[in-house]
Amino acid sequence: MVIVAYFVVIALAFFLLIVRPQRRRLAAHRALVAALTVGDEVITTGGIFGTIVALDDERIELEVSRGVVITVARAAIAQPANPTVPGTPGIEDRPADNGSNDD
């Protein structure tokens, strides 16, 4: 009986610590991919920054430089390039590193 209780506790911990957060991340990614529109700046899973110039159900055309357009799978979009999360410091809000070691 004690062994069964240990297995139940381990299974519950696995679900709460691994499965549930993964489901949330997957749902958030699906919502992001579904909400993409032309003109959005995004980052692919490969680290390529680009602006969406065209999209359909499975593919997205990204302009990565002026006149350079690549086609990627819609699911390959990792995140927006300019997230608008309030309170998150952007690059311009961070103190500049002047190279001195004042620590």
N, C-alpha and C positions, 0 to 999 in steps of 0.2 A: 504494500500500500504506500509506503514511504517513497519507493522508487517511482511509482506512478505520479505522486505529488511533485517530485523533482522534475519529471518530464513535462508536466503541466506548467510549472513555473518557468522552465527554460523555453517552452513553446510560446508562452505569453510574452516573455521578455523579448524573444526573437521578433515576434509580431510587432510589439510596441517600438522597438529600437531600430528595426531594419525595414520591415515591410511597409508599415504605415507612412514613415517619412518618404520612402521611395514612391509610393502612390501619390503623395502630395506633390512631389517634384514632377512626376509624370503628368499630372493633371495641370499643373502650372505651365509646363512646356507646351502641352496641347492647346491651352488657352492662348498662349503667346503666338503659336504658329497659326491658329485660326484667326487671330486679330491682325495679322500683317496686312499692310496696304502699300500701294505704290508710293514711293517717297520716303519710306522708313529707312533709317540707317541701322544696320544690323551687323552682328559678328557671327560668322559660321563656326561650326565645331572645329574646323581646321585653323581658326584664328584669322580668317580673312575679313577685313572690314569692307563694307560696300553699301550702296544705296539701291533699294529695290526699284527697278524700272518696269518690270512686268512680272505677273505671277498667274499661275493656274492651279489646278488641284494638286499636282505633284511636283511642279518645278517652279523655280524662281530665277529670274534673270537679274543679276547683281552687277551694277556698274562699280568697278573697283578702282578705276581711274578714268579720267576724261576720255571717252570713246572706247574704253575697254569693258566689255560686258561678258560675264561668265554665267553659265547656267548651273545651278545647284539644286539638289533635292530640297523640297520644302522642309523636311524633317532635319536637314543639316543646319538650320538656323539655331544658334545656341542662345543668343540674348540680343536685346537691343543695344546699339552702340552708345546711345545716350540715355541711360535709364533715368527716369524722372521720379526717383524715390525721395520724398521730402526728408531733409535732415542728413542726407548722404553727402559728404564733402566731395566736390569735383576736383579735378586737377588744379584748377585756378584757385581753389580754397585752401590748398595745402601749402605749408611754408616751404619756401625754396631751399634746396640743399646747396649751400654755398661752398661745400667742400671742407669746412673747418670742423675739427673734432673738439667741441667744447664740452664733451661728456666728462 
